[in-house]
Amino acid sequence: MTVLDPKYRFQLGNPDEDPLSGTIPSKEDLESALGTFILSASGWRKVFATDGDEESTTEEIAPADRYLVAGIALVFANFLKDLYPGRTVCIVLGTDSRFTGPAIAEIMIRIFLSQGLKIRYTFITAAPELMAYTKIDPETKGFAYISASHNPIGHNGLKFGLAEGGVLKTRDAIKLINDFLQLFKDPAAPKRLKDLSASISPDDVMDIYDGVSRWKHAAFKVYSDFTNEVYCGGEDHSIIARLRAQAASAGIGIIAELNGSARGTSIDKVFLSELGVKVKMINDFPRQIVHRIVPEGKSLNLCREELEKAHREDPSFLLGYVSDNDGDRGNIVYLNSSTGKAHILEAQEVFALTVLGELAFLYTEGKLGEGVKAAVVVNGPTSTRIEEIAGAFAVEVHRCEVGEANVVERAGQLRQAGYIVRILGEGSNGGNITHPAAVRDPLNTIGTLLKLLLLRGGDNRQGLFETWWGKSKQSGEFPGDFSISDIIATLPQYQTTSAYEDRALMKIESPRHGLLKERYEELFARYWKQDKDTFLKDFGITGWKEMNYEGTRAKEGVGSQFRSGEERGGLKILFHDSQGRDCAYIWMRGSGTEPVFRILADVKGDYPEKEEWLLSWHRKIIEEADSSVNSYTFNGKKAARHKQDSFNYF
């Protein structure tokens, strides 16, 4: 009997049919399926659609992939049981709105049940909602979330976390990956997984499906309360009342273009409406996917058009946002009131605005000042403009490797050392994490923008934007009747490559990132010597230093001794001027979730041609390094063409 979810009438599964019944896939089929799985601390992802199409909407997954899913569930269950020996572990299980999510979930449910876990299955749920629920509910000890985030719709994957409400720390994620790979080295593993799945009765599975509405409702309520807490930054909820009063007085409207994502099942409309904000929802029914999933560039065009249309009908509509499929990330469209035109904010600008807003919020609340240790945590390719913004408030900036797990872990380390870390995240993708949240959330991005717009001066209290205006030493008189355009105009000017434009992506031949970086360093020194007059004349650059980012660590220095392991972290060349001020960078790193190599350039000032030149110069060196690693020997090391080693899984 096929069971449908009660609200959207999507298929949950068929408790009477064991998804691992039938013939066990061959060793070759399993090895082939495993070979296309990208495993990283940021998430486990692959194309699960049976037809292999990245944009497929099929709900079926291949037999070999079913066994991989079963193996994932088993190693995560064992991981949790090791953490809580002798105890019954309760976890939250949810999916984004991808079509293969239910097929993956029904396999995981059976394996989790076979290991004695209690399951709260929330079905299609925004990632921040599921993680907030895991964090707040005292009984839940972890979560498994089925999603491939911003990857195309035919992809799917997993994120895992514990009771802290964020994704696993890097060391735990690596352990889980190693356990998973080790499981499939055992020839008996597929038969064991098949038997575990068969041991679960249809009634046991049906009990989980029957609980979906209950647990989704519970998660919805917890998430709403938790978002209030995030907006307020603590126990003083008077901020909410102030926002509500100002919204009612000033009038403000927001377009939420959700692209059929899991956010359509979440609190967005109810929560924002209760704040007094007018909300217009677009494509808010799950699976109503009308454009590419990554919320960058052209993916925001529909929202931009809808915002302009809404503003013509009602001038209070000033903002819009678009989320990715799991709803933990959203980028912004804003209305220029003087022209009536809507514009797309770059991801780096979105993150910069949230840092500006939350530091101003801390300052006006009396939480920053002399003797207070405070920090912002960001990834390596976040624009250097963050140092300028944080510096205005005497706040430190700490950098680490790309990956949500890394910035969250580093922020935790700093809090243990006595720092206030209110805002953190990855400026390169626009996702901000606002404490006490431990995951990116577009509602929190919107919350910061609302505070900047609505918490204005009065009653012996300085407004947030007014505070930033003074701290950043803006010229001219403060604009009393300011708009979002006025706030954006005060951001430090930088030109930064967008992480999701074609120029930021490279295909490289060498899988040996350590050798490639070593060769890059040699070539960089040569080209720097050759072109340093150009750097001085056109950029004002007089010198540089190299930074390597691995996990939560940032190491300054040239050479492999400043890297470790597979050397797959980010490498940055940070340029400075004659006064020692950082003024540009170039950065590179192999993606952990996609088969691409990412590169970025960041240049102080409004000079797009300089960013383009610097990125091209950077790309040229990488291409030459990649070519030579695959063709020549350097520094006495063998560097002949390499092929990716194949795993012997059995």
N, C-alpha and C positions, 0 to 999 in steps of 0.2 A: 504494500500500500504506500503510494507516494504521499508524503506529508508536505503541506504548504505552510509557509509562515502566515499568521493570521492577518497581518496588516497589509503586506504588499503582494501576497499570493505568489511569492517565489518558492521554488522547490527547495525544501530543506534536505530531503533525502527519502530513502525507502528503508525503514528499519528491518523489513523482512528479507532484504538482499544484502549479503555480505560483500562489500566491494573488493575483497581479496579472494573471493571464490574463483574457482577455475584453475587453469594451469599456471604454475609459477613461471614468470618470465625467464628467459634464458640468461646465462651469465653475460653474453654479448649485449643483450638488450638492456640489462641493468647497468652494465658498464657504460654503454652509450648514453643512457639517461643521466647517469651520474656525471659524466664528462661535460655536460652542458650546464651543470648547476654552478652558479656563482655563489660562493660561500664567503661571507665577510661579517665583521662586527656590525656593519650597517644594515645587514639583512641577508636572507637567503633567497635567491631569485633565479628563475628560469622561465622559458616559455612552456607553460603547462598545457596549453590548448593542443588537442590531439592532432590537428592539421598542421601544426608548426607555424601558423600564421601569427605574427606579433599583434595583429589587430583583430584576431578572431573573437567571436562571441559565443563559441561553443561552450557548453557546460561540462563536457566530458574531458577526463584526463586519461592518459594511456596507462595500460597495466603496469609497466615498469615504473612509471611515476607514482602510481598508487603505493608501491612497495617502498619507494623512497620516502613518501609521506609517513608511512607507518614507522619506518626507521627513525625519522625525525621525532615523532611523538614518543617513541620508546626511549630515546636518549634524553629527551627533555624530562620525561617522567622520572627517569633514574637520577638525573641531575637534581631534581627537586627532592626526591626521597633521600638522597645523600645529605642534603642540607637540613632536612627535618626528619631524622631517623626515628622510627617508631611512632610517627604521627600521621594522621590522615591529612593529606595536603589538598587544599581547595584552590582551584585556579579559574581564571576567567578566559574564555575562548571566544573570539570574535573574528569577523571578516570585514574587508572593505566591500565595495559593491561589484567586484569582478565576477564574471559568470562562473568561473571554476572554483570559487570560494566554497560553496556548499559541498562539492565533491571531495575537496581536501578535508573539510571539517568533519564529514561523517567518518572518514578513516581515522582521524585523530581521536575522535570521541571514543571509538571502539578500543583503541590502544590505551588511551588514558584510563578508561574504565577497567581494562584488564590489569592495570597496575595499581588499582585501588584509589585513584584520584577522584575527588569530587569536582564536578564541572558546572560552572555557571556560563552557559552558552548564550551570548547576546546577539548572535547572527550579525547582520549588517550594522556596524557601529563605528563611529569615527574613532580613530586611534587615540586622540587625547581624552575622549570620554571613557573608553575602556581602561586607559592607564590611570586616569583619575579615580575611577571606581576601584581598581586594584590597590591603589595607594591608600584610599580612605577606609575601605571596608576592612575591619580588623580580622576577618576570617580568611580573606584571600591572601595567598602567599606568592602568587606569580601570575603571568599571563602568557598566552600564545596568540599572536595576532596574524591572521592570514592576509597578506598584502604584498604587492610589489611597488607600493608607493607611487612614484611618478613614472614608472616604466609603462610601456604600451599595454593595452587592455588584455592581450593574449598572454602576458606574463603573469606569474603569481609567485608567492614566496611566503616567508615567515619572519616575524620579529618576536623576540622573547624578552621577558623581563621578570623582575621579582617585585616584592611588596613596596619597594621605593617608588614604583610607578613610572620608571624610565626603562629604556632598553638595557640589556645586560652590559656590564662593564666589559672592556675589551678582553681582559684575561679570561673571564667566564665565557664570553662568546667564542674565543679560540678553543677553550676546553670542549665546548659543546660540538664545535666543528670537528675536532680531532676524534671525539667519541663517535660521532656519526660516521666518519670515514673508517674508523677502526671496526665498527659494527659490520660494515659491508666487506671487510676482508675475511669474514667468517663464512665459509660455504654453507653453513647451516642456518644463517640469519634469515633468508627468505622464508624457509619452512617455519621457523619460529614465529615470524611475524604473521604468517598466514594462520597459524594455530591460535595465536593470541586474539586475532580479529574474530575467528570462528567461535571463540569461547564466550562471546557476549551475546546475550539473547535480544531479540527484537524489542521486548518490553523494556529492557535497560536503556536501549537507544531512544525508545519512544518517551521515556521519562525525561530525557535531556531535551528533546524537542518540545515537550509540553511546558518546560520551564522557560522557554525563550522570552515570552512576553513579560513574565515576572522579572527576570533579571535585566532585560532591556529597560524596563520602567525604573528599576532600582538604580541602574547606571545613569540614566537620564537625570534623575533627581540629585544624585551625588555630584554629578558633573556640574550642574547648575549652581549648587551651593559652593563648590570648590572654585568655580570661575569667579564668583563674587569675591572670594578670599584673595584670589590672584589679583583682581583689579584693585583691591584695597591695600594689598601688601602687608596684611596683618589682621588684627582683630578689630580695628576701627572701621566699621562699615558705614560711617558717615559719608565716605567718599561716594558710595552708591547713591545716597540721597542727594548729594550735591550734583552728581552727574544727571540724575533724573530731573532735578529742578531746572538745571541749565538747558537740558535737551528740550524740556517742555517750553521754556522761555524762548530759546533761540530757534528751535526747530531744525532738525537735521535728519536726512534720509540716506539710506545705504542700500545699494544693489548687492545682493548675494547671488552670484552666478556659480552654481555648485557643480555643473557638468556631470550630473548623475552620480556624484560621489557619495560616500558614506555620511558626509556632513548633512545630506538631506534628511537623515533620520535623527539628527541631533538637535541641540537646544537653540540653534542660532536665531530662528525667528522669534521664539518665545522669549528668550533671554534679552535680545536687543529691544524688542517691543516693550518689555517691562522696564527698560531703562528710559523709555520715552522716545526711542528712535523709530522713525518710519522705516519699514523694511519691505523691499520688493524682492521676492525670491524668483530666480530663473533656473530652470533645469534642476529643480530640487527633488525630483523623484529619482530614487536609486536606479542606476543603469541607464539613465537618460543622458547618455554620453554623446556630445555633439562635436567635440574637437579634441585635439591631442591632450593627454592627461597632464603633462608637465605645465604648471602655471607660470609660464614665461613667454615673453614676446607675443606672437600672434595668437596664443591661447587666450589672451586678455582682450582681444579685439571685440568680441561679442559683448563683454561687460562694458567696455568703453562706449560702444554704440548705445547700449541700453541705458547707461548713465546719462548720456547726452539727451536721449529721448525723455527720460524721467525728469531731468532738470528743466527741460522746456515746459513740461506740464506742471512741475512743482519745483521751484528754485531751491527748496531745502535739500534736495538730493545732491550730495557733494562727494560721496565716496562709494567705491565698489570693491569687491574682492572676489577672487577665483581660487578655489582649493584644488589640491591634487586628490587622487582617488580615495586615499585613506583619511584625508581631512586633517592632516597634521601640519599642513603647510599651505599658505595662501599669500598671493601677491596682490598688489593694490592698484586701483585706478582712481584718479582724483579729478575733480572738476575745477577748471580755472574759471572762476566766477566772472572775471572781466571779459573773457572771450566766449564763454559758453561751451568751450571745447573740453573734452575729457582727455586725459593723458595717462599713459602707463608708466608707473614708477619702476625703475630698475630694482632688481633684488637687493643690490648693495645699498640703494637709497632707502628702501623699506627698512632694512635692518638698522641703518644709521638713524632713521627717525625714531625707531623704538628705543634705541640706546639713549638718544637725546632726551626723549620724553620720560623714560624711567629714571634717569639720573636727575633730571629736573624735579621729578616727583619726590625722589628721596630727599633732595635738598630742601624743597618747600615743606616737607614733613619733618625737618630737623634731624635727619638721619645721616647727613654728610657734614663734614666739617673738620676742623683741626684735630688731629689725633685719632681720627676714625680711619681704619683700614678698609678700603673698598676696592673692588675690582670688577672688570668686565672680562669675560672669557670668550674667545673667538677662535675660529680655525685659521690655518695659515693663509688662505687666499682671501680673507676678509680685507676690504680696502683699508689703507692706512689712515683714511679719514676718521676711523674709530679712535685712533690715538689722539687726534685733535679734539674730538668731542669729549672723550673721557678726561683729557688733560685740563679742559676748562673747569672741571669739577674736582681736580686733583685726585682722580681715580686712576688706578693702574689698569693696564691691559695685559692679559696673559693669553698666549697663543698655544695651540696644540694641533695635532693632525686632524684632517678632515674626518668627520664622523660624529654624529650626535652623541654616541656613547663617550667619546673622548672629551667633549666640552662639558658634558654633565659630570663626568668623573673629576675633571680638573676643578670645576666649581665646587664640588664637594670637598676636595682636598683643601681648597682655600678657605672654605667656611670653617673647617676643623682648625685651621690656623688663625681663626679670629677675624676673617674678612667678611664684609657684607658683599654678597654677589647677588644682586637683584636681577640682572639681565645678562644673558649669555646666548650663544648661538653661532650659526654659520652664515655670515654675511654674504657669502658667495651664492647662497640659494634663497636668501631673504627670510629664512625661518628663525624666529626669535623664541627663546625659552625664558619665560618670566617666572621667577621664583615666587611661590613654592611649586609651580608646575615643573615637571622634569621632561617635558616633551614640547616640541614646537606646536603652536596653536594659532590659527588665523584669528580666532575670537580675541586672543590676547593682543595680537597686533592691532586689531580694530580698537580694543580697549585703550591702548596707549594713545592712539590717534584721537580718540574721543576725549581723553583727559587733556591732551594738548589743546584741543579746540574749545573745550567747554569749561575747564577749570581755570578761569580767568581771575585777574586781581580784584580785590575788594575786601571790605571789612578787615583791614589791616593784614591782609593776606596777599602775597604775591602770586600771580598766575604762573603756570609752568612755562609757557612760551616767553613771558616777560623775564623769568629767571634765566632762561637760556640766552636771551637777547643780551642781558647784562654780563653774564659769565663769559660769553663768547666775544664780547667787545664789538658788537655790531655797530656800524656807523649810522648816523642819522637818528631821528626821533622814533621811538617805539610806536608801531602802528596799532593804535588802540582797537580798531575794528579790523582785525587781521583775519586772513583765510588760510586754508591749507597751503595755498600757493606761496604765501608769505613765509610760512614755516619752512617749506622746502627750499626757498631761496636763501635761507641762512645756513644750509648745510655746507661744510667745507667742500670746495670744488675739486673733484677728482674724476678722471676718466678711467673706467675699469672694464675689462672684457667681461661680457656676460658669460656665465659658465655654460649656458645652453645654446649659444650660437655656434654655427659651424666652425668659425675661426678658433673656437676654444677646444676643438676636438682633433685628435691625431690618431692615426693608426700606426703603430710601430711594430717592427718585425721581431725585435729581441724580447724574449720573456725574462731576460736577466737584467732587472732594473738596476741592480748594483753596478754591473759593468757599464751599463749605459750612462749612469750618473757619473761614474769615474771618468769616462771618456768625455762627457759633457764638460766636466770641470777643466780638463786639459784644453779643450777647444775654447771654452769661455775665456780662459786666461789669454789665449792667443788673440781672440777677436777683440777682447777688451783693450789690449795693448794697441791693436791696429786702429780701433775706432774711438779711443778715449777722447781725442780732440773733438769729435762729433758730439759725444756725450756732454762735454763741457760747454761747447758752443750752443747746442740746441736744447739741452736739458738743465744746464747748470750743475751737472753731476760731476763730483770730484773723486768719489770712491764708492766702495761697496763692501758688503759682508755677506756670507752665506749662512742661511738658517736651514736646518733639517728638522722636520717635525715627525715624531713617531709616538703614537699613543698620546699621552698627556704631556710629553716632554718636547721641549724646543732646545736644540743644541746649535751653538754658533761655531762654525769652523768648516774648513774644506778637507774633504777626504773621507774614505770609508770608515775611519775611526770615529766619525761623528754620526755614523749610522749603524744599524744592527740587523740581524736576521736576514730577511729577503730584501731589505732596503727599499720597501715599497711605499714609504712615507712621502710626504711632500718636501720638495726642495725649492727654496726661494733664494733669489739674489736680491738683496735689499740695498738700494742705491741711496747715497746721501749727498748733500751739497757741501759747500765750503765751510759752513757753520756746523756741520755734523747732523743736520736735520734730515730725517728720512723724507724722500721726495718721489720715489718710484720703486716698483719691484717687478720682477718676473718670477713666475712660479710654475711648477709642473708636478704631476702625480698621476700614476695609473689608477683608474677607477677601481673601487672594490666591489661595485655592483653592476657594472656594465663593461663590455669588452672594448674600452676606449682609454686613451691617454689624454688627460685634460691639461691645458695650459692657459695662463692668464697673465695680463700685464695691467699695472695700476700706475697712473701718473698724476701727480698733483697739478691742478689747474684745469681749465676748460679747453683742453687741447686734444681733440680726437685723433688728429693726424700723428701726434707724438705717441699715443697709445698704439696706433696701428703700426708705426715704424718699429716700436720696441717689441711688439708681439711677433712681427715678421722676423726680426733679428734673432729673437729667442727660438722661433720655430726652425730657422735655418740651422742653428747650432744643434738642436735636437735631431733633426733629420741627418745631419752629417755624423753625429755621434752614433745614431742607430745604424747607419750604413756601415760605419767602420767597426762597430762591435760585431756585426755579422759577417765581416769580411777580413779583418786584419787582427794582428797581435799588437798590443800596446803595453808599455811598462813591463814587458817580459811575460805577460799573461796570455794564455791561449784564449782567443776570442772568435773562433770559427763559428759559422752559422749554427745556431742552436734550434732544436725543436723542443716544444713543451714535453716534458717527461710525462708519460702516461702512468696512471696509478694502476697497480696490481690489486684490484679490490678483492680478489678471491684467492 
